[in-house]
Amino acid sequence: MTAPHRPALSANPRLGFLILLLLPQPLLAADDPSAAIYAEKCASCHGANLSGGNAQSMVDGEWQFGSRDSDLTRNIKFGISAVGMPNYGPTLSDAEIRGLVKFIRAAQKKAGVERPPLPTQLYTRDYDVKVATWIGQGLEVPWALTFADADTAFITERPGRLRVVRGGVLDPEPVSGTPNVHNAGQGGLMEVALDPNYNGDPADGGGWVYLSYSHALGRKDKNGNPASMTRVIRGRVVDNKWTDQQLLFEAPQSTYKHTSHHYGSRIAFDPQGRLYFSIGERGFQDDAQNPRLPNGKVHRIERNGLIPKDNPFADGAKGMPSVFTYGNRNPQGLSTHPVTGAMWETEHGPMGGDEVNLLKAGANYGWPRVTYGINYNGEPVSELQQAEGMEQPVYYWAPSIAVCGSEFCRGEEFPRWANHLIVGGLGHETLQRLAIADDRVMHNEQLLKSVGRVRDVAIDPQGAIYVVLNSPDIVLKLTNGGKALRQ
């Protein structure tokens, strides 16, 4: 449910009852108290038949603030203050909220709601953008995409497969010999990145491919959950086989966690060729503030796994030698600015407080001491949004969009968007363009909405934008359908 712009009808039960009588009969069940709750609390804004009014429809297949049951539950219980949606947690029990979500789902089913068709064209501020399905089948939970050249790309699937695309065609056979991954919760095979000197020819020492994945130990807790942590390796792909594997980073086994979420993990390279990768705090939020622990950090290593001598904790005295920044919650976007070479990070907040950060060596980004979000149970994470010695985000979202992969625009396809950051959102199924100047976000434009959970963004050598989706598990391609149509 989204933003009401006038009070709900709780102060006028008789009017709520009259609206209940006006509801179309297919949406009503005489013994369903949720229908009465909807009439009283929701109908004045979302419409007596759920088709919208001064707030959005709930039977058109589009959702502004998340489409899953958990999203609807949180929106009803905690509200969306940014757009004026009240919180009904104080007046409705959890059972009543669950019943209301069930009622909305039943109304959708009766209305025959389906996801809107994929757009073929977007009318943006600068361009008419053409949208095409690049990979339309054959993928399962695609997680990351990167281009080797104009005709060759690599895609990871979270269950543990590395795939190759040649000439726009997905090879039906995954690369063989890749490592086993802990495919549970948010874990699995995650990032794929190519060496800055990648030339695809292992014979002359080129061809390094970097992977991050959730690595599990045999050690299990009382519930049978193995201890796991994000791991980084590199290898080469020869004749569709994974070879020459090298271990670049493995956290001390004592730091492995039995949770299955917040692994990070993205990989990026700076102009000097050093490798950055992220690890989420794995659900242990206070660990993010301890530089001696691997989780809740962005790390920096050389491409061969050695520690750069100028790392902020290189001597290991006050932190892990690989740690570059700390106080990070769950970074799932890392991008190198094409001009400045600075490293930009996108990071999941809790309810509210997704962040875009400009990374600085040794800096503390605050989680969980400072945040613009709250816990999923509605309780505050911290009373502070700013604190001395802790970095502020360059930009943040409230409510959260579940920000995920990001990439800077480059190439000739969208010249007006050069060096703008394209970011995806999982929960709100959104693709957004952040116009960046002087290390500030000057403008935000939504490009896509309600097409699927946007997991990653990639740019090919010509500058076309690729959007990796989950549910549906496809990849879209965005190209310039008209240069600078709007001045």
C-alpha positions as CSV (number, residue, x, y, z in Angstrom):
1,M,0.0,0.0,0.0
2,T,1.2,3.5,-0.8
3,A,0.7,7.0,0.2
4,P,-2.7,8.1,1.3
5,H,-3.3,11.9,1.0
6,R,-6.2,12.2,3.3
7,P,-7.0,10.5,6.7
8,A,-8.2,6.9,6.8
9,L,-11.7,6.2,7.9
10,S,-10.9,4.8,11.4
11,A,-12.6,7.9,12.9
12,N,-15.8,7.2,11.0
13,P,-16.7,3.5,11.2
14,R,-20.2,4.1,9.7
15,L,-18.6,5.5,6.5
16,G,-16.2,2.6,6.4
17,F,-19.1,0.2,6.6
18,L,-20.9,2.0,3.7
19,I,-17.7,1.7,1.6
20,L,-17.6,-2.0,2.5
21,L,-21.1,-2.4,1.1
22,L,-20.0,-0.7,-2.1
23,L,-17.1,-3.1,-2.7
24,P,-17.6,-5.3,-5.8
25,Q,-19.0,-8.6,-4.6
26,P,-16.2,-10.7,-6.2
27,L,-13.8,-9.1,-3.8
28,L,-15.9,-9.7,-0.7
29,A,-16.3,-12.6,1.6
30,A,-19.0,-12.3,4.2
31,D,-17.0,-13.9,6.9
32,D,-13.7,-12.1,6.0
33,P,-12.9,-9.4,8.5
34,S,-10.0,-8.3,6.3
35,A,-12.5,-6.8,3.8
36,A,-13.9,-4.6,6.6
37,I,-10.4,-3.5,7.6
38,Y,-9.6,-2.7,4.0
39,A,-12.8,-0.6,3.7
40,E,-12.0,1.3,6.9
41,K,-8.3,1.8,6.5
42,C,-7.4,1.7,2.8
43,A,-10.4,2.2,0.5
44,S,-10.5,6.0,0.8
45,C,-7.1,6.2,-0.9
46,H,-6.6,3.0,-2.9
47,G,-10.2,2.8,-4.1
48,A,-13.2,0.7,-3.0
49,N,-12.4,-1.9,-5.6
50,L,-8.6,-1.6,-5.1
51,S,-8.1,0.1,-8.5
52,G,-6.7,3.3,-7.1
53,G,-7.7,6.8,-6.3
54,N,-5.4,9.4,-4.7
55,A,-3.0,6.5,-4.2
56,Q,-1.9,3.8,-6.6
57,S,-4.0,0.8,-7.7
58,M,-3.3,-2.6,-6.1
59,V,-4.7,-4.6,-9.0
60,D,-2.7,-3.3,-11.9
61,G,0.4,-5.5,-11.4
62,E,2.7,-2.5,-10.5
63,W,4.0,-1.8,-7.1
64,Q,5.8,1.4,-6.1
65,F,7.4,0.2,-2.9
66,G,7.9,-3.6,-3.4
67,S,5.7,-6.4,-4.5
68,R,6.4,-9.3,-2.2
69,D,4.3,-10.2,0.8
70,S,7.0,-9.0,3.1
71,D,7.1,-5.6,1.4
72,L,3.3,-5.2,1.8
73,T,3.5,-6.2,5.4
74,R,6.2,-3.7,6.2
75,N,4.5,-0.9,4.3
76,I,1.2,-1.5,6.2
77,K,2.8,-2.0,9.6
78,F,5.4,0.8,9.5
79,G,4.1,3.1,6.9
80,I,6.1,5.1,4.4
81,S,6.7,8.5,6.0
82,A,8.4,9.9,2.9
83,V,5.2,9.9,1.0
84,G,2.7,10.3,3.8
85,M,1.6,6.6,4.2
86,P,0.6,6.2,7.9
87,N,1.7,3.2,10.0
88,Y,-1.0,0.8,11.1
89,G,1.2,-1.2,13.4
90,P,-0.3,0.6,16.5
91,T,-3.9,-0.1,15.4
92,L,-3.7,-3.5,13.6
93,S,-2.3,-6.8,15.0
94,D,0.2,-8.8,13.1
95,A,-2.6,-11.3,12.3
96,E,-4.8,-8.6,11.0
97,I,-2.0,-7.3,8.8
98,R,-1.3,-10.7,7.4
99,G,-5.1,-11.1,6.7
100,L,-5.1,-7.8,4.9
101,V,-2.2,-8.9,2.7
102,K,-4.0,-12.1,2.0
103,F,-7.1,-10.1,1.1
104,I,-5.1,-7.9,-1.4
105,R,-3.6,-11.0,-3.0
106,A,-7.0,-12.6,-3.4
107,A,-8.3,-9.5,-5.0
108,Q,-5.4,-9.5,-7.4
109,K,-6.1,-13.1,-8.3
110,K,-9.8,-12.5,-8.9
111,A,-8.9,-9.5,-11.1
112,G,-6.5,-11.6,-13.2
113,V,-3.6,-9.4,-12.4
114,E,-0.4,-10.1,-14.3
115,R,3.0,-8.3,-14.4
116,P,2.9,-5.5,-17.0
117,P,4.6,-6.3,-20.3
118,L,8.2,-5.3,-20.6
119,P,8.5,-1.8,-22.2
120,T,10.1,-1.5,-25.6
121,Q,10.8,2.2,-25.3
122,L,11.6,4.6,-22.4
123,Y,11.0,8.3,-22.6
124,T,13.8,9.7,-20.5
125,R,15.0,13.3,-19.8
126,D,17.6,13.1,-22.6
127,Y,16.8,10.1,-24.9
128,D,14.1,7.9,-26.2
129,V,15.7,4.6,-25.0
130,K,15.1,1.3,-26.8
131,V,14.6,-1.7,-24.6
132,A,15.1,-5.3,-25.8
133,T,15.4,-8.7,-24.2
134,W,19.1,-9.7,-24.6
135,I,18.9,-13.1,-22.8
136,G,15.3,-14.2,-22.4
137,Q,15.7,-17.8,-21.1
138,G,18.1,-20.3,-19.8
139,L,19.3,-18.5,-16.7
140,E,18.6,-19.2,-13.0
141,V,19.0,-16.3,-10.6
142,P,21.6,-14.4,-12.6
143,W,23.8,-12.4,-10.3
144,A,26.5,-10.6,-12.2
145,L,27.4,-9.7,-15.8
146,T,30.7,-8.4,-17.3
147,F,31.9,-7.9,-20.9
148,A,35.2,-9.3,-22.2
149,D,34.7,-7.5,-25.6
150,A,31.8,-6.5,-27.8
151,D,30.8,-10.1,-28.5
152,T,31.7,-12.0,-25.4
153,A,30.4,-11.7,-21.8
154,F,30.4,-13.8,-18.6
155,I,27.3,-14.2,-16.3
156,T,27.2,-15.9,-12.9
157,E,24.1,-17.7,-11.6
158,R,23.8,-17.8,-7.9
159,P,23.2,-21.6,-7.6
160,G,26.9,-21.9,-8.7
161,R,27.2,-21.7,-12.5
162,L,29.5,-19.5,-14.7
163,R,28.0,-18.9,-18.1
164,V,29.4,-17.4,-21.3
165,V,27.5,-15.3,-23.9
166,R,28.9,-15.2,-27.4
167,G,27.4,-12.9,-30.1
168,G,24.3,-12.4,-27.9
169,V,23.7,-16.2,-27.5
170,L,24.0,-17.9,-24.1
171,D,26.1,-21.0,-24.3
172,P,23.7,-23.8,-23.0
173,E,26.6,-25.5,-21.2
174,P,28.0,-23.8,-18.1
175,V,31.8,-23.5,-17.6
176,S,32.9,-26.8,-16.0
177,G,35.1,-27.1,-13.0
178,T,34.1,-24.0,-11.1
179,P,34.2,-24.3,-7.3
180,N,31.4,-25.6,-5.2
181,V,29.5,-22.8,-3.5
182,H,27.2,-22.6,-0.5
183,N,23.9,-22.0,-2.3
184,A,21.6,-21.0,0.6
185,G,19.8,-17.9,1.4
186,Q,21.6,-15.0,-0.2
187,G,24.7,-17.0,-0.8
188,G,26.1,-18.8,-3.8
189,L,28.2,-17.8,-6.8
190,M,28.1,-14.0,-6.9
191,E,30.5,-11.6,-8.7
192,V,32.4,-12.2,-11.9
193,A,35.0,-9.6,-13.0
194,L,37.8,-9.6,-15.6
195,D,41.4,-8.6,-15.1
196,P,42.2,-5.0,-16.3
197,N,44.6,-6.6,-18.8
198,Y,42.3,-9.3,-19.9
199,N,42.8,-10.4,-23.4
200,G,41.1,-13.8,-23.4
201,D,44.4,-15.6,-24.3
202,P,45.7,-17.7,-21.4
203,A,48.7,-18.7,-23.5
204,D,50.4,-15.4,-22.9
205,G,49.4,-15.0,-19.3
206,G,46.2,-13.1,-19.9
207,G,42.6,-14.3,-19.4
208,W,42.3,-14.0,-15.6
209,V,38.6,-14.2,-14.5
210,Y,37.8,-13.3,-10.8
211,L,34.9,-14.8,-8.9
212,S,33.5,-14.2,-5.4
213,Y,31.2,-16.8,-3.7
214,S,30.0,-18.0,-0.4
215,H,32.4,-20.7,0.9
216,A,31.2,-23.1,3.6
217,L,33.1,-25.2,6.2
218,G,32.1,-28.6,7.5
219,R,31.4,-26.9,10.9
220,K,27.6,-26.6,11.5
221,D,25.5,-25.1,14.3
222,K,22.7,-27.0,16.2
223,N,20.3,-26.2,13.3
224,G,22.5,-27.8,10.7
225,N,23.6,-24.5,9.2
226,P,27.3,-24.5,8.0
227,A,29.7,-21.7,8.8
228,S,30.4,-19.7,5.7
229,M,32.0,-16.5,4.5
230,T,32.7,-14.7,1.2
231,R,35.8,-16.0,-0.7
232,V,37.6,-14.5,-3.7
233,I,39.5,-16.6,-6.3
234,R,40.7,-16.2,-9.9
235,G,41.2,-18.6,-12.8
236,R,41.0,-18.9,-16.5
237,V,38.3,-20.2,-18.9
238,V,39.8,-22.4,-21.6
239,D,37.5,-24.4,-23.9
240,N,34.7,-23.7,-21.5
241,K,36.6,-25.2,-18.6
242,W,37.8,-23.5,-15.4
243,T,41.5,-23.8,-15.0
244,D,44.5,-22.4,-13.1
245,Q,42.5,-21.5,-10.0
246,Q,44.2,-19.3,-7.4
247,L,42.9,-18.4,-4.0
248,L,43.2,-14.7,-3.4
249,F,41.2,-14.1,-0.2
250,E,39.9,-16.4,2.5
251,A,38.9,-15.1,5.9
252,P,40.1,-16.8,9.0
253,Q,37.8,-19.7,9.7
254,S,37.2,-18.5,13.2
255,T,35.3,-15.5,11.6
256,Y,32.9,-17.6,9.5
257,K,29.2,-17.2,10.4
258,H,26.3,-19.6,10.4
259,T,23.9,-17.1,8.8
260,S,23.1,-17.2,5.1
261,H,22.7,-13.5,4.3
262,H,24.8,-10.3,3.7
263,Y,27.7,-11.8,1.9
264,G,28.3,-8.6,-0.3
265,S,29.9,-9.1,-2.8
266,R,31.2,-7.0,-5.7
267,I,34.6,-6.7,-7.3
268,A,36.2,-3.6,-9.0
269,F,39.7,-2.4,-10.0
270,D,41.2,1.0,-9.5
271,P,43.4,2.7,-12.1
272,Q,46.5,1.1,-10.5
273,G,45.0,-2.3,-11.0
274,R,44.3,-3.1,-7.4
275,L,41.3,-5.3,-6.6
276,Y,38.5,-4.1,-4.3
277,F,35.8,-6.5,-3.0
278,S,33.0,-6.2,-0.5
279,I,31.7,-8.4,2.3
280,G,28.5,-7.7,4.1
281,E,28.3,-7.8,7.9
282,R,26.6,-11.3,7.7
283,G,23.9,-10.1,10.1
284,F,26.4,-9.3,12.9
285,Q,26.0,-5.6,12.7
286,D,28.5,-4.6,15.4
287,D,31.2,-6.6,13.6
288,A,31.2,-3.8,10.9
289,Q,32.8,-1.5,13.4
290,N,35.8,-3.8,14.2
291,P,38.5,-3.5,11.5
292,R,40.0,-6.7,12.7
293,L,37.1,-8.7,11.4
294,P,36.4,-9.3,7.7
295,N,32.6,-8.8,7.6
296,G,31.0,-5.4,7.1
297,K,34.0,-4.1,5.0
298,V,35.4,-3.2,1.7
299,H,38.8,-4.9,1.1
300,R,41.7,-4.0,-1.2
301,I,44.3,-6.5,-2.4
302,E,46.6,-6.8,-5.3
303,R,45.4,-9.0,-8.2
304,N,47.6,-11.8,-7.0
305,G,46.2,-11.6,-3.5
306,L,49.1,-9.7,-1.9
307,I,48.4,-6.7,0.4
308,P,49.1,-3.2,-1.0
309,K,51.8,-1.5,1.1
310,D,49.7,1.6,1.5
311,N,46.5,-0.1,2.8
312,P,45.3,1.7,5.9
313,F,45.8,-1.4,8.1
314,A,48.6,-3.0,6.1
315,D,50.7,-3.8,9.2
316,G,47.8,-5.7,10.8
317,A,48.3,-3.8,14.1
318,K,44.8,-2.2,14.2
319,G,42.9,-4.1,11.6
320,M,43.0,-6.8,8.9
321,P,45.7,-5.9,6.4
322,S,43.2,-6.2,3.5
323,V,40.5,-3.9,5.0
324,F,40.1,-0.6,3.1
325,T,36.9,0.7,4.7
326,Y,34.7,-0.4,7.5
327,G,31.3,0.3,9.0
328,N,29.6,-1.0,5.8
329,R,26.3,-3.0,6.1
330,N,25.9,-5.0,2.9
331,P,27.7,-3.5,-0.1
332,Q,26.4,-5.0,-3.4
333,G,27.7,-2.4,-5.8
334,L,31.3,-1.3,-6.5
335,S,32.1,1.0,-9.4
336,T,35.3,2.9,-10.5
337,H,34.7,6.4,-11.8
338,P,36.0,6.5,-15.4
339,V,37.6,10.0,-14.9
340,T,38.7,10.3,-11.3
341,G,39.4,6.7,-10.7
342,A,37.6,7.0,-7.3
343,M,35.8,3.9,-6.0
344,W,32.0,4.3,-5.5
345,E,30.0,1.9,-3.4
346,T,26.2,1.1,-3.2
347,E,25.1,-0.5,0.1
348,H,21.9,-2.0,1.4
349,G,20.4,-0.2,4.5
350,P,17.7,-1.8,6.6
351,M,14.2,-0.2,6.3
352,G,15.4,3.1,4.8
353,G,19.0,4.2,4.5
354,D,20.3,2.5,1.3
355,E,23.5,4.4,0.6
356,V,25.8,5.6,-2.2
357,N,29.3,6.1,-0.7
358,L,32.6,7.5,-2.1
359,L,35.2,5.3,-0.6
360,K,38.2,6.7,1.3
361,A,41.1,4.7,2.7
362,G,40.6,3.8,6.3
363,A,37.2,5.6,6.6
364,N,34.4,4.4,8.8
365,Y,31.0,4.5,7.1
366,G,29.1,4.3,10.3
367,W,27.0,1.1,10.3
368,P,25.4,0.5,12.8
369,R,26.3,3.6,14.8
370,V,24.8,6.0,12.3
371,T,22.1,5.2,9.8
372,Y,19.1,6.8,8.0
373,G,17.2,3.5,8.4
374,I,15.4,1.5,11.1
375,N,15.3,-2.2,11.9
376,Y,12.8,-4.4,10.2
377,N,10.8,-4.7,13.5
378,G,10.3,-1.0,13.5
379,E,12.8,-0.4,16.3
380,P,15.6,2.2,15.8
381,V,19.0,0.9,14.9
382,S,20.6,4.0,16.3
383,E,19.4,7.4,17.4
384,L,22.2,9.0,15.3
385,Q,22.3,9.9,11.7
386,Q,25.7,11.6,11.9
387,A,28.7,11.3,14.2
388,E,32.2,12.7,14.4
389,G,34.7,10.5,12.6
390,M,32.1,8.7,10.5
391,E,31.5,9.4,6.8
392,Q,28.1,10.6,5.5
393,P,26.7,8.9,2.3
394,V,26.9,10.9,-0.9
395,Y,23.2,9.9,-1.4
396,Y,20.7,7.8,0.3
397,W,17.2,6.4,-0.2
398,A,14.4,6.4,2.3
399,P,12.5,4.2,1.9
400,S,15.0,1.7,0.7
401,I,15.0,0.4,-2.9
402,A,17.2,-2.5,-1.9
403,V,20.0,-1.0,-4.0
404,C,22.2,-3.6,-5.7
405,G,24.6,-3.6,-8.6
406,S,25.9,-0.3,-10.1
407,E,28.0,0.9,-13.0
408,F,29.2,4.1,-14.5
409,C,28.1,5.0,-18.0
410,R,30.8,5.2,-20.6
411,G,31.2,4.7,-24.3
412,E,29.4,6.4,-27.2
413,E,25.8,5.1,-26.8
414,F,24.6,7.7,-24.2
415,P,27.1,10.6,-24.4
416,R,24.9,12.9,-22.2
417,W,25.0,10.3,-19.5
418,A,28.8,9.9,-19.5
419,N,30.1,9.3,-15.9
420,H,26.5,9.0,-14.5
421,L,26.0,6.1,-12.1
422,I,23.3,3.6,-13.1
423,V,22.0,1.7,-10.1
424,G,19.5,-1.2,-9.7
425,G,17.1,-1.9,-6.9
426,L,15.8,-5.3,-5.9
427,G,12.9,-4.6,-3.7
428,H,11.4,-1.7,-5.7
429,E,12.3,-3.3,-9.0
430,T,13.8,-0.1,-10.2
431,L,16.7,1.1,-12.4
432,Q,17.8,4.6,-11.7
433,R,20.3,7.1,-13.2
434,L,22.3,9.3,-10.8
435,A,23.8,12.3,-12.4
436,I,27.1,12.9,-10.6
437,A,29.2,16.1,-10.6
438,D,31.9,17.2,-8.2
439,D,31.4,14.0,-6.1
440,R,27.7,14.9,-5.6
441,V,24.5,13.4,-6.9
442,M,22.8,16.3,-8.7
443,H,19.8,14.5,-10.1
444,N,18.0,11.1,-9.9
445,E,15.9,9.8,-12.8
446,Q,14.0,6.5,-12.7
447,L,14.5,4.6,-15.9
448,L,12.7,1.3,-15.3
449,K,10.1,0.2,-12.8
450,S,8.3,-3.1,-12.1
451,V,10.2,-5.2,-14.7
452,G,11.8,-7.5,-12.1
453,R,14.3,-7.4,-9.3
454,V,17.3,-5.5,-10.7
455,R,20.4,-7.5,-9.6
456,D,23.2,-6.0,-11.6
457,V,24.0,-3.4,-14.3
458,A,26.7,-3.7,-17.0
459,I,28.0,-1.5,-19.8
460,D,29.4,-3.0,-23.0
461,P,32.3,-1.4,-24.9
462,Q,29.9,0.7,-27.1
463,G,28.1,2.0,-24.0
464,A,24.8,0.1,-24.1
465,I,23.3,-0.6,-20.7
466,Y,22.5,-4.2,-19.7
467,V,20.1,-4.9,-16.8
468,V,20.3,-8.2,-15.0
469,L,16.9,-9.2,-13.6
470,N,15.7,-11.8,-11.1
471,S,12.0,-12.9,-11.3
472,P,12.0,-13.0,-14.3
473,D,15.6,-14.3,-14.8
474,I,16.5,-12.4,-17.9
475,V,18.8,-9.7,-19.1
476,L,17.6,-6.5,-20.9
477,K,19.6,-4.3,-23.2
478,L,19.1,-0.5,-23.4
479,T,20.2,1.4,-26.4
480,N,19.9,5.0,-27.7
481,G,16.8,5.3,-29.8
482,G,17.3,9.0,-30.5
483,K,20.2,11.3,-29.7
484,A,19.4,14.3,-27.4
485,L,15.8,14.6,-28.4
486,R,15.1,16.9,-25.4
487,Q,17.2,20.0,-24.9
